[in-house]
Amino acid sequence: MTDAMPHLRADARENRDRVLQAARDLFGSRGLDVTMRDIARHAGVGPATLYRRFPSRQDLVDAAFDDELELCRSIVLDGAGEPDAWQGFRSVVARVVELNARNQGFVDALVAAGHVSDRLARHRAELLRALAALTVRAKESGALRPDFVVDDLLLVLLAARGLRGSDPGERVVAARRFAALALDAFRRSEDSERLPEPARAVGAALRVS
């Protein structure tokens, strides 16, 4: 009995790792629409094994995107810490759009309306505060158009969902061009027409917790 216990614990760890890798693969390539049964099948385990490791779908989402959550946090905080606010803003937009292209499920999880985990809610609140402060500085520098609102970045991320394809490399190339086009639109110009009022429903997705 004693000799068998380490083997059982190793099996449990291996199953958990397989489920996590399967979730990362499927969420990253197909977004959050994949089912728990799809993930279990991809991992080569039964649904009961999956639910023993991750009792709820949110538990699995949180664990699968743990690395991306920290990367996204560092992207935003690094940009917010730039002395040149416009360069910091450019860095955030370009890198977050590319992250969105590399992992199609992560931004879906980040901006999901309705109930999210406490950790994800705290993460979103921290990022929104940092982004809001960065955009104020970028406007004061004269580089960012004065009618930009943080929700406009969410619009860009939602639009970037259209950059879906079978080749991750092609998605990243397209995402970089898309981010450059968005940044050109965000730059202040005397020729720019004033934007229409933002849609309240768009930004609400980030604020519901």
trRosetta pair geometry for C-beta under 8 A, 3 or more apart (Angstrom, degrees):
i j d omega theta_ij theta_ji phi_ij phi_ji
1 4 5.9 -61 -153 30 29 111
1 5 7.1 40 153 -37 62 96
2 5 6.1 -43 -160 7 36 115
3 6 7.5 -55 -174 27 39 99
3 7 7.6 29 142 -8 64 113
4 7 5.5 -66 -162 42 48 115
4 8 6.1 47 147 -24 80 105
5 8 5.6 -55 -148 34 34 110
5 9 6.4 31 157 -17 68 105
6 9 5.6 -55 -147 38 34 111
6 10 6.2 37 153 -21 67 105
7 10 5.7 -54 -148 36 31 112
7 11 6.4 34 152 -21 64 104
8 11 5.6 -52 -150 34 33 113
8 12 6.5 34 152 -21 64 103
9 12 5.6 -51 -149 34 34 113
9 13 6.5 34 152 -17 65 103
10 13 5.7 -54 -149 37 32 110
10 14 6.2 34 152 -21 66 106
11 14 5.6 -54 -146 37 31 112
11 15 6.3 32 155 -19 66 104
12 15 5.8 -53 -148 35 30 110
12 16 6.4 31 153 -19 64 106
12 53 7.6 165 -173 -90 81 98
13 16 5.7 -55 -148 36 32 112
13 17 6.3 32 154 -19 66 106
14 17 5.7 -55 -148 37 31 111
14 18 6.3 31 154 -20 65 106
15 18 5.7 -55 -148 36 31 111
15 19 6.3 31 155 -18 66 105
15 43 7.6 78 -164 155 64 125
15 45 5.5 93 -151 -98 101 147
15 49 5.5 -99 -175 173 140 122
15 53 6.4 -155 115 -56 101 138
16 19 5.8 -55 -148 36 30 110
16 20 6.3 30 154 -18 65 108
16 53 4.6 174 -102 -141 83 134
17 20 5.7 -55 -146 38 30 111
17 21 6.3 28 157 -17 65 107
18 21 5.9 -55 -145 38 29 108
18 22 6.3 31 155 -19 64 108
18 43 4.4 115 137 -164 95 97
18 44 6.4 -68 169 49 142 94
18 45 6.4 128 96 -27 127 118
19 22 5.7 -56 -148 37 30 112
19 23 6.3 30 154 -20 65 106
19 39 6.6 60 -158 150 76 108
19 40 7.2 -7 -117 -100 97 56
19 43 4.7 12 -91 -115 50 164
19 45 6.3 -49 -70 33 96 142
19 49 7.6 -162 -63 122 129 95
19 50 5.4 151 -124 -120 134 80
19 53 5.6 147 41 76 157 152
19 54 6.7 -162 137 -2 143 121
19 60 7.3 -90 149 -128 111 113
20 23 5.7 -55 -148 36 30 111
20 24 6.4 30 154 -18 65 105
20 60 7.9 -159 -101 -152 61 79
20 63 5.9 -90 -114 132 107 114
20 64 6.0 -176 -153 -95 71 70
21 24 5.7 -52 -147 37 33 111
21 25 6.3 35 154 -21 65 105
21 43 7.2 128 65 -109 83 91
22 25 5.7 -54 -148 35 30 112
22 26 6.2 14 161 -7 66 110
22 39 5.0 126 121 -164 115 72
22 40 7.7 131 110 -72 158 13
22 42 4.0 144 -152 101 115 107
22 43 3.7 -97 -18 -63 151 85
23 26 6.2 -63 -141 45 27 99
23 27 5.6 20 166 -11 68 116
23 39 5.1 24 -81 -139 73 132
23 43 8.0 3 -28 -57 71 120
23 60 5.5 -154 -113 171 157 107
23 61 7.8 -140 178 -87 132 39
23 63 7.6 66 76 86 153 95
23 64 4.1 -105 119 -95 121 136
24 27 6.2 -55 -129 45 22 104
24 28 5.7 23 166 -21 60 118
24 64 5.1 -172 -70 -161 69 94
24 103 8.0 -53 -164 -130 77 116
25 28 6.1 -68 -149 38 17 110
25 29 6.3 -8 165 1 59 115
25 42 6.6 -155 75 161 127 143
26 29 6.3 -65 -137 46 26 96
26 30 5.5 -31 -177 33 67 115
26 34 4.4 19 152 -37 124 176
26 38 6.1 145 -151 126 159 115
26 39 5.9 -132 35 -93 149 78
26 42 5.9 -177 -48 0 124 169
26 105 8.0 50 110 -38 58 146
27 30 7.1 -77 -116 59 14 74
27 31 6.8 -20 -160 170 53 11
27 32 6.1 24 -134 -87 91 56
27 34 6.6 -113 -73 32 55 124
27 61 7.5 141 -109 -122 152 72
27 64 5.7 96 21 140 152 147
27 65 7.4 -97 124 -61 152 97
27 103 7.2 19 117 -173 89 92
27 104 7.5 -165 153 71 54 72
27 105 3.3 -74 175 26 87 164
27 106 7.5 94 142 -50 113 59
27 109 7.9 13 -169 -35 131 124
28 102 7.2 -37 -161 141 107 61
28 103 4.4 -62 -125 -130 86 73
28 104 6.2 101 -178 25 34 73
28 105 6.0 -78 -68 17 31 103
28 106 7.6 22 -102 -27 69 94
29 104 6.7 34 -171 24 7 119
29 168 7.7 -79 -105 -71 84 104
30 33 6.3 -97 143 55 99 94
30 34 5.3 90 88 -48 130 108
30 104 6.8 -172 70 75 9 132
30 105 7.4 24 76 -57 53 107
31 34 7.5 152 81 -11 54 84
31 104 4.6 -69 -69 125 73 107
31 105 4.8 146 -145 -85 33 72
31 108 5.4 86 -158 -23 94 156
31 161 7.8 45 -92 -147 136 106
32 61 7.2 21 -124 -112 113 121
32 105 4.8 121 -55 -142 70 99
32 108 4.6 -148 -5 114 118 139
32 109 6.2 140 -74 -61 133 80
32 112 7.7 6 16 -81 173 126
34 38 4.5 -113 -173 78 95 144
34 39 6.3 105 133 -51 120 87
35 38 4.6 109 55 -1 74 99
35 39 7.2 -139 99 -2 46 84
36 39 5.6 -52 -151 36 37 113
36 40 6.3 39 151 -20 68 103
36 47 6.7 79 126 -134 105 96
36 50 6.1 154 177 126 100 147
36 51 7.6 51 171 -68 142 88
36 57 6.2 -109 -65 -94 114 93
36 60 7.4 142 -112 17 95 163
37 40 5.7 -50 -145 36 33 112
37 41 6.3 35 155 -19 64 106
37 47 6.0 -26 -103 -86 72 116
38 41 5.8 -59 -151 37 28 111
38 42 6.2 26 154 -18 65 109
39 42 5.7 -55 -145 38 31 111
39 43 6.2 24 156 -14 65 110
39 50 6.6 114 99 -132 104 145
39 60 7.3 88 133 177 171 152
40 43 5.8 -62 -146 42 29 108
40 45 5.4 -96 -159 79 79 77
40 46 6.3 -5 179 158 128 15
40 47 4.9 -79 -59 -82 174 55
40 49 7.2 130 -139 63 108 92
40 50 4.4 -92 -89 -35 103 140
41 44 7.6 35 179 -71 31 33
43 50 7.1 130 50 -86 146 104
45 49 4.1 -102 170 80 119 138
45 50 5.9 142 98 -51 118 80
46 49 4.9 101 59 4 76 101
46 50 7.3 -137 101 -4 43 86
47 50 5.5 -53 -150 34 38 114
47 51 6.3 27 158 -13 71 106
48 51 6.0 -58 -145 41 30 104
48 52 6.4 37 153 -25 64 103
49 52 5.7 -51 -150 29 32 114
49 53 6.8 22 155 -11 63 105
50 53 6.1 -67 -159 40 31 104
50 54 6.3 -39 168 44 70 97
50 60 7.8 6 178 -86 99 138
51 54 6.7 -78 -124 74 31 59
51 55 6.0 56 -176 -121 74 40
52 55 7.9 20 -129 -75 14 68
54 57 7.8 69 140 -101 115 21
54 59 4.4 178 -161 100 83 113
54 60 4.0 72 168 -66 157 88
54 63 6.7 -119 -103 20 122 140
55 59 5.8 74 49 4 67 155
56 59 4.7 109 58 -3 76 100
56 60 7.4 -146 98 0 48 84
57 60 5.7 -58 -156 38 38 110
57 61 6.2 40 148 -21 70 105
58 61 5.4 -50 -142 37 36 114
58 62 6.2 39 158 -21 67 104
58 115 7.8 -60 -84 119 150 99
58 116 7.3 169 -139 -150 122 46
58 117 5.5 153 166 -54 118 98
59 62 6.0 -56 -150 35 26 110
59 63 6.4 19 156 -12 62 110
60 63 5.9 -59 -146 41 31 107
60 64 5.9 30 158 -21 67 111
61 64 5.9 -58 -141 37 26 110
61 65 6.2 -4 168 6 63 114
61 105 8.0 -131 -136 153 92 121
61 109 5.3 172 -179 -123 120 134
61 117 8.0 -177 82 -15 104 120
62 65 6.7 -78 -146 49 20 90
62 66 6.8 52 153 -68 61 82
62 117 5.1 22 -79 -1 132 160
62 119 6.4 88 -144 61 125 129
62 120 6.6 -119 -105 -42 94 110
63 66 5.8 -18 -156 -31 34 114
64 105 7.8 -12 117 100 131 138
65 68 4.6 -59 -163 50 78 114
65 69 5.5 91 132 -36 88 94
65 103 7.7 138 -118 152 93 145
65 105 7.3 -129 -75 107 119 100
65 106 5.2 144 -131 -117 122 86
65 109 5.7 -159 -20 68 165 157
66 69 5.7 -53 -150 28 27 115
66 70 6.9 20 156 -11 61 104
67 70 6.0 -60 -156 38 33 106
67 71 6.3 31 150 -18 68 109
68 71 5.4 -54 -144 39 35 113
68 72 6.0 38 156 -22 68 104
68 99 6.8 134 -153 -175 99 117
68 103 5.6 -99 -101 68 146 163
68 106 4.4 -101 146 -122 156 142
69 72 5.9 -52 -146 35 27 110
69 73 6.4 29 152 -20 60 107
69 106 8.0 -156 -59 -154 60 110
69 119 7.8 27 -175 139 160 110
69 120 7.3 -102 -118 -104 131 75
69 123 5.9 -60 -165 -133 107 162
70 73 5.5 -52 -148 35 33 115
70 74 6.4 30 155 -17 65 105
71 74 5.8 -57 -149 37 31 108
71 75 6.4 37 151 -24 65 104
71 99 6.6 169 116 -119 121 135
72 75 5.6 -50 -149 31 33 116
72 76 6.5 24 157 -12 65 106
72 96 6.7 67 -135 -115 88 91
72 99 6.3 159 -86 139 85 167
72 106 7.4 -180 -49 158 133 129
72 110 7.0 -145 -170 -98 173 146
72 123 7.8 68 88 171 118 122
72 127 7.1 -20 139 -97 103 144
73 76 6.2 -61 -150 40 29 104
73 77 6.0 15 160 -8 67 115
73 123 6.4 -89 -78 -149 111 100
73 126 7.2 17 -130 100 102 129
73 127 6.8 -111 -109 -75 63 102
74 77 6.0 -60 -134 47 29 103
74 78 5.7 35 163 -24 66 110
75 78 6.1 -58 -146 35 20 110
75 79 6.5 16 156 -14 59 110
75 91 7.5 -161 -169 138 79 91
75 92 6.1 119 148 -125 92 63
75 95 4.6 -159 -144 109 125 133
75 96 5.9 151 127 -65 148 80
75 99 7.0 -107 -37 -28 162 144
76 79 5.8 -59 -150 39 29 110
76 80 6.1 27 155 -19 66 109
76 92 5.7 61 -110 -128 56 116
76 96 7.5 47 -66 -68 86 123
76 127 4.9 40 103 -136 176 90
76 130 5.2 104 149 96 109 137
76 131 6.3 -58 -153 -61 117 88
77 80 5.5 -51 -139 39 33 112
77 81 6.2 31 158 -19 63 109
77 130 6.0 -77 -91 -140 60 160
78 81 5.9 -65 -152 38 27 109
78 82 7.3 48 148 -44 60 89
78 88 7.7 -167 121 -141 59 91
78 91 7.0 -91 107 126 102 140
79 82 5.8 -32 -162 -5 39 116
79 88 4.0 123 -177 -179 66 80
79 89 6.5 113 176 -73 120 23
79 91 4.6 -170 -101 80 101 107
79 92 3.7 -59 -16 -53 177 98
79 95 7.7 -160 -53 33 123 127
79 134 6.2 30 124 -128 97 156
80 88 6.2 131 -71 170 15 136
80 92 7.7 59 -42 -67 68 134
80 130 4.2 -82 -65 -176 158 101
80 131 7.3 -95 -78 -72 113 35
80 133 6.3 59 -149 80 114 108
80 134 4.6 -104 -109 -65 74 115
81 88 7.1 172 57 -122 38 134
82 85 6.7 151 90 -95 98 27
82 87 5.4 -135 163 88 148 93
82 88 3.0 -172 41 -71 127 105
82 91 6.8 134 -42 20 148 137
84 87 4.0 43 99 20 117 115
84 88 6.4 163 88 -16 61 85
84 141 7.7 91 -162 -131 61 161
85 88 5.5 -57 -148 39 33 114
85 89 6.2 36 154 -21 67 104
85 134 6.1 166 -155 -165 93 67
85 137 3.6 -162 -105 119 149 106
85 138 4.2 -150 134 -73 111 63
85 140 7.5 62 35 55 162 89
85 141 5.1 -179 50 -17 116 138
85 143 7.2 169 86 42 91 125
85 144 7.7 -79 123 -11 109 120
86 89 5.6 -51 -146 36 32 113
86 90 6.3 36 153 -21 65 104
86 138 5.2 117 -81 -138 58 94
86 141 5.7 -124 -32 90 101 146
86 143 3.5 -25 -87 97 136 162
86 144 6.4 -170 -105 -40 85 86
87 90 5.5 -48 -144 35 33 114
87 91 6.4 38 154 -22 63 104
88 91 5.7 -54 -151 33 31 113
88 92 6.6 31 153 -19 64 103
88 134 5.8 -124 114 -148 122 119
88 137 8.0 17 55 87 133 129
88 138 7.5 -134 65 -71 94 108
89 92 5.8 -54 -151 33 32 110
89 93 6.5 27 156 -15 66 106
89 134 5.7 157 -80 151 83 113
89 135 6.8 97 -108 -92 125 59
89 138 4.6 29 -34 -85 146 152
89 143 7.7 168 42 101 136 122
89 144 6.2 -15 93 -74 177 128
89 186 7.7 -142 144 130 127 142
90 93 6.1 -59 -148 38 29 107
90 94 6.1 22 160 -14 66 113
90 183 5.6 58 -124 -137 84 141
91 94 6.1 -61 -142 41 26 106
91 95 5.9 11 167 -8 65 117
92 95 6.4 -67 -141 44 21 100
92 96 5.9 12 168 -13 64 116
92 131 7.1 162 167 -110 160 91
92 134 7.0 85 -11 125 154 165
92 153 8.0 -24 123 -135 112 145
93 96 6.3 -63 -140 40 21 103
93 97 6.2 18 164 -16 61 112
93 153 6.6 -124 -105 -126 89 105
93 156 7.0 -3 -151 104 101 164
93 179 5.6 151 135 -159 91 102
93 182 6.3 -150 177 98 132 121
93 183 5.7 151 92 -76 149 99
93 186 7.4 -159 -77 16 164 159
94 97 6.2 -62 -149 38 23 108
94 98 6.4 19 155 -15 61 110
94 176 6.9 35 -158 -132 95 68
94 179 4.5 118 -112 147 58 148
94 180 7.5 44 -104 -62 103 63
94 183 7.2 -9 -59 -46 90 138
95 98 5.7 -55 -147 38 32 111
95 99 6.3 37 152 -22 65 104
96 99 5.4 -48 -145 35 35 114
96 100 6.4 44 151 -24 63 102
96 107 7.9 101 172 -93 91 118
96 153 7.6 35 83 179 148 116
96 157 7.0 -54 136 -88 110 114
97 100 5.5 -49 -152 31 33 118
97 101 6.7 32 150 -19 63 102
97 156 6.6 -63 -89 142 114 114
97 157 6.9 -138 -99 -95 68 68
97 160 5.5 -164 -148 -96 89 161
97 175 5.0 172 140 -180 92 99
97 176 7.7 149 101 -84 115 32
97 178 6.3 -155 176 91 140 104
97 179 4.1 177 56 -78 153 112
97 182 7.3 164 -72 29 152 145
98 101 5.6 -53 -151 34 37 111
98 102 6.4 33 153 -18 68 105
98 172 5.9 45 -149 -144 90 84
98 175 5.0 138 -100 116 53 133
98 176 6.3 32 -85 -71 106 75
98 179 7.0 -42 -40 -29 80 148
99 102 5.8 -56 -145 38 33 109
99 103 6.4 -26 172 34 68 99
99 106 6.7 -71 149 80 98 145
99 107 7.5 126 107 -52 92 102
100 103 7.3 -87 -140 64 19 64
100 104 7.2 53 172 -112 60 45
100 106 7.1 -133 -109 69 49 99
100 107 4.5 10 -116 -26 96 142
100 157 5.6 -164 -93 -144 155 87
100 160 5.2 70 111 108 142 136
100 161 7.7 -86 169 -72 118 57
100 175 6.8 169 71 -135 90 135
101 104 7.5 5 -149 -77 23 75
101 160 6.7 -89 -63 169 84 117
101 163 5.5 -42 -112 105 101 134
101 168 7.6 127 144 -161 85 70
101 171 4.3 173 -176 144 104 100
101 172 5.2 154 111 -88 134 49
101 174 7.1 167 -127 71 142 87
101 175 3.5 -105 -36 -51 148 147
102 168 6.4 56 -130 -168 59 113
102 171 7.4 163 -73 100 38 120
102 172 6.2 39 -70 -84 83 104
103 106 4.3 49 111 -10 118 117
103 107 7.8 137 95 -9 82 77
104 107 7.6 -60 -166 33 34 95
104 108 7.1 33 146 -14 63 116
104 161 7.2 94 -155 -135 97 73
104 164 6.5 56 -114 -107 146 98
105 108 5.2 -64 -156 41 46 118
105 109 6.1 43 152 -22 79 104
106 109 5.8 -58 -155 35 32 108
106 110 6.2 30 151 -22 67 108
107 110 5.2 -51 -141 36 38 116
107 111 6.1 9 168 3 72 108
107 157 5.2 -150 -170 180 144 122
107 160 7.9 43 56 77 169 115
107 161 7.8 -137 84 -75 127 91
108 111 6.9 -74 -143 49 20 86
108 112 6.4 48 154 -64 60 93
108 161 7.8 84 -70 -106 95 122
109 112 5.7 -27 -148 -17 30 119
109 116 7.7 118 177 -131 73 119
109 120 7.1 -101 151 -134 96 146
110 120 7.2 -149 -119 -164 50 108
110 123 7.9 -91 -132 108 90 120
110 124 6.7 149 -172 -90 77 101
111 154 6.2 133 -122 -142 141 107
111 157 6.9 147 -28 103 149 137
111 158 7.6 -102 98 -70 163 91
111 205 5.0 40 169 128 89 121
111 206 5.6 -45 -132 -78 78 78
112 116 5.9 132 75 -78 108 114
112 205 7.1 -127 152 -177 9 100
113 204 7.0 31 -114 117 116 86
113 205 4.5 -81 -66 -129 91 73
113 208 5.0 45 -153 50 72 143
114 208 6.1 17 -40 125 19 133
115 209 7.7 65 -132 -174 40 38
116 120 4.4 -91 153 86 120 127
116 121 5.4 151 83 -57 104 84
116 124 7.7 72 80 -10 154 137
116 209 6.1 -62 44 -131 97 73
117 120 4.7 90 58 10 85 101
117 121 6.9 -148 94 -7 43 88
118 121 5.6 -57 -147 37 32 113
118 122 6.3 32 156 -19 67 105
119 122 5.9 -55 -150 36 29 109
119 123 6.3 32 151 -21 64 108
120 123 5.4 -52 -147 36 34 117
120 124 6.3 35 155 -21 66 103
121 124 5.9 -53 -148 34 30 110
121 125 6.5 29 154 -18 63 106
121 209 3.9 95 -130 -149 122 132
122 125 5.8 -56 -148 37 31 111
122 126 6.4 32 154 -19 65 106
123 126 5.9 -57 -150 36 28 110
123 127 6.4 23 155 -15 64 109
124 127 5.8 -59 -147 39 30 108
124 128 6.2 31 157 -21 66 108
124 206 5.9 -172 -175 -168 125 84
124 209 7.2 -173 61 -80 134 122
125 128 5.9 -54 -145 35 29 111
125 129 6.6 30 156 -18 62 105
125 209 7.7 -27 -50 -44 107 158
126 129 6.0 -57 -153 35 30 110
126 130 6.4 24 154 -14 65 109
127 130 5.7 -57 -147 40 33 109
127 131 6.0 31 156 -18 68 109
128 131 5.7 -54 -141 40 29 109
128 132 6.1 32 158 -23 64 107
128 150 6.6 90 -147 157 79 160
128 206 6.5 137 -80 150 128 130
128 207 7.9 82 -101 -86 167 78
129 132 5.9 -54 -146 34 27 111
129 133 6.5 23 157 -15 62 107
130 133 6.0 -58 -150 38 29 108
130 134 6.3 29 153 -19 65 109
131 134 5.6 -56 -146 38 32 112
131 135 6.3 30 158 -19 67 105
131 150 5.2 100 121 -129 121 120
131 153 7.0 -106 -167 29 142 158
132 135 6.0 -55 -147 35 29 108
132 136 6.7 33 153 -21 62 103
132 150 5.7 -51 -82 -54 72 139
133 136 5.8 -51 -152 31 33 114
133 137 6.7 29 153 -15 64 105
134 137 5.8 -58 -153 38 33 109
134 138 6.2 31 152 -19 68 108
135 138 5.5 -53 -141 38 35 112
135 139 6.3 37 157 -20 66 103
135 144 6.3 -133 -154 128 69 165
135 148 6.3 -136 -160 107 121 114
135 149 7.9 83 157 -145 161 25
135 150 6.1 -139 -11 -74 155 80
136 139 6.0 -57 -152 36 28 109
136 140 6.4 26 152 -17 64 109
137 140 5.6 -56 -146 38 32 112
137 141 6.4 35 153 -24 65 104
138 141 5.7 -50 -149 30 32 114
138 143 5.6 -78 -173 69 80 101
138 144 3.7 57 130 -11 107 132
139 142 7.8 53 173 -65 35 21
139 143 8.0 -112 -92 55 21 60
139 144 4.9 -70 -72 75 58 104
139 145 7.8 -36 -111 91 87 22
139 146 5.6 94 -150 -109 115 60
139 148 7.1 -158 -77 48 108 107
139 188 8.0 115 -130 -60 59 129
141 144 7.3 69 55 8 95 85
142 188 6.2 -112 169 57 54 155
143 187 6.5 -55 174 -140 72 76
143 188 5.9 175 167 16 18 108
144 148 5.5 -74 166 27 105 146
144 186 6.1 -27 -140 157 81 95
144 187 7.1 -79 -108 -119 39 35
144 188 6.0 58 103 -36 12 98
145 148 5.0 113 72 -31 85 99
145 186 6.1 -139 13 -174 104 45
145 187 6.8 72 -37 110 90 17
145 188 4.6 158 -82 -91 54 64
145 189 7.3 -31 -88 17 105 65
145 192 5.9 -78 -117 102 132 168
145 195 7.9 101 127 -20 139 116
146 188 7.0 58 -22 -109 70 115
147 194 5.7 119 -43 -151 163 76
147 195 4.8 177 121 29 132 104
148 152 5.5 -94 -155 31 76 150
148 186 5.8 55 -98 -148 138 90
148 195 7.9 91 -79 4 43 149
149 152 5.5 120 62 -15 63 96
149 198 5.3 -74 50 -38 143 152
149 203 7.6 -55 132 -72 122 139
150 153 5.9 -42 -173 22 54 111
150 154 7.4 54 136 -14 69 99
150 203 7.3 89 86 -121 88 117
151 154 5.2 -47 -159 33 51 117
151 155 6.6 60 143 -25 71 95
151 198 5.1 103 76 -173 137 146
151 199 7.7 -154 150 60 142 65
151 202 5.2 103 -176 103 118 111
151 203 3.7 -69 -97 -72 123 105
151 206 7.8 -154 -105 18 76 130
152 155 5.3 -42 -153 28 40 118
152 156 6.8 45 148 -20 64 98
152 186 7.3 144 123 -101 138 105
152 195 8.0 -31 -94 -169 131 170
152 198 7.0 -104 -59 -104 78 122
153 156 5.5 -47 -154 31 39 114
153 157 6.6 37 149 -16 66 103
154 157 5.6 -54 -148 38 36 110
154 158 6.2 37 153 -19 68 105
154 202 5.8 150 100 159 125 100
154 203 6.5 152 33 -95 152 57
154 205 7.1 156 -171 60 144 116
154 206 6.3 -117 -90 -35 143 127
155 158 5.7 -55 -147 38 30 111
155 159 6.2 29 155 -17 65 107
155 202 6.2 4 -72 -171 85 150
156 159 5.8 -57 -147 39 29 110
156 160 6.2 33 153 -25 64 107
156 178 7.8 145 -169 146 95 103
156 179 7.7 79 174 -111 132 62
156 182 4.8 57 -123 -134 131 153
157 160 5.5 -51 -145 32 32 115
157 161 7.6 54 150 -37 56 84
158 161 6.0 -31 -172 -3 39 115
158 202 7.5 -103 -10 -146 154 105
159 162 6.3 -35 174 9 54 112
159 178 7.8 -170 111 -174 106 129
160 163 5.3 -27 -173 9 67 117
160 175 6.3 57 -155 -123 121 90
160 178 5.9 137 -106 123 94 152
161 164 6.8 1 167 -39 56 108
163 171 5.2 115 144 -148 101 82
163 174 4.8 176 -142 105 117 126
163 175 5.6 132 135 -71 169 79
163 178 6.5 -104 -64 -20 137 154
164 171 7.1 13 -118 -108 25 122
165 170 5.5 -53 86 88 145 121
165 171 5.5 -172 42 -65 97 92
165 174 7.9 99 6 10 131 147
167 170 4.1 63 90 10 114 111
167 171 6.8 176 94 -14 61 82
168 171 5.4 -54 -151 34 38 116
168 172 6.5 38 154 -21 69 102
169 172 5.8 -54 -152 32 33 110
169 173 6.6 32 152 -17 65 104
170 173 5.7 -51 -148 36 35 112
170 174 6.3 33 154 -15 66 108
171 174 5.8 -59 -149 41 30 109
171 175 6.1 34 152 -26 66 108
172 175 5.4 -51 -144 33 32 114
172 176 6.6 35 156 -22 64 100
173 176 6.0 -53 -154 30 29 110
173 177 6.9 23 152 -12 62 105
174 177 5.9 -58 -153 39 35 108
174 178 6.1 36 151 -21 68 109
175 178 5.5 -55 -144 38 32 114
175 179 6.2 35 156 -21 66 104
176 179 5.8 -51 -147 34 29 111
176 180 6.6 31 152 -20 62 105
177 180 5.6 -54 -151 34 33 113
177 181 6.5 33 151 -18 65 104
178 181 5.8 -54 -151 35 32 111
178 182 6.4 32 151 -18 65 105
179 182 5.6 -54 -147 37 33 112
179 183 6.2 33 155 -19 67 106
180 183 5.8 -53 -146 37 30 111
180 184 6.5 35 153 -23 62 103
181 184 5.7 -52 -152 31 31 114
181 185 6.8 29 150 -16 63 104
182 185 5.7 -58 -156 37 35 110
182 186 6.3 30 149 -18 69 109
183 186 5.4 -55 -143 39 36 111
183 187 6.5 50 155 -37 66 96
184 187 5.9 -41 -152 13 32 116
188 192 7.1 -111 -157 11 42 142
189 192 4.4 112 65 -28 91 99
195 198 7.8 29 127 -60 123 73
198 202 6.7 -102 173 50 96 124
198 203 6.8 48 142 -22 131 120
199 202 4.6 86 81 -9 100 106
199 203 7.8 164 91 1 62 81
200 203 6.5 -67 -159 44 40 99
200 204 6.1 49 149 -37 72 109
201 204 5.4 -51 -146 24 34 122
201 205 7.7 49 158 -33 60 88
202 205 6.7 -49 180 7 34 108
203 206 6.0 -54 -169 34 56 107
203 207 6.5 35 144 -11 80 115
204 207 5.6 -73 -146 45 40 104
204 208 6.1 44 161 -34 77 102
205 208 6.6 -50 -146 19 25 108
